Amino acid sequence: MYSKEEKKELVLEFWRKLGNRTRKLPGQRGRVKDWIGEKTGVKGVDLRFDVGREKIAVALEINIKYESRRFMIYEKLEATKKIFENEFGEPLIWDFAYEKEHGEEVCRVYKEMKGDYLVPAQWPEIFSFMIDKMVRMERAFLEVQDFLKYDELGQ
């Protein structure tokens, strides 16, 4: 088990090393990759890494507190499932009622692997997974982004 300070240092090292790995991506020219993350252009839709002690995930998350609005965007995304997964390159997990660790319910489309981000020996495999899947997730999202932005409410 790690002390609080050891865990904090390990977590910082994990994210620093992940950033360093992205410097080698095509077009990065030695710079750390700037992921889309929360800057999707669609309110309440984020692309995120979810790392834990048992699993690692790359996800598109719809986290609007108003259930009807959240489900509306999820249904629009689900309508593009064939296009989205084709661009991603493999099937994804589609969950309209994903419960996060702290109890918040979101809609989520994701890919996950078993792993523990606090075990440095697993980092090469975890980093490869995270980078590959997020590059694909961003590409798939950009393919449907304009469709998700448009709705009859003008929001």
TANOR-V768572 format. One line per field, one symbol per residue. ss: DSSP state (~ for helix, > for strand, _ for the rest). psi: psi as a letter, one per 40 degrees, with the letter a starting at -180 (. if undefined). A space follows every 50 residues. Layout:
ss=???
psi=???
//
This chain:
ss=___~~~~~~~~~~~~~~~~~~~______________________>>>>>> >___>>>>>>>>____~~~~~~~~~~~~~_~~~~~~~~____>>>>>>>_ ____>>>>>>>>>>_____~~~~~~~~~~~~~~~~~~~~~~~~~~~~~~_ _____
psi=iiiddddddddddddddddddedeihedfeihhhidbefeehhehihihh iaedihihihhhfhdhdddddddddddddeddddddddeiiihhhefhhi deehhihhhihiiiiheegddedddddddddddddddddddddedddddh ieef.
//
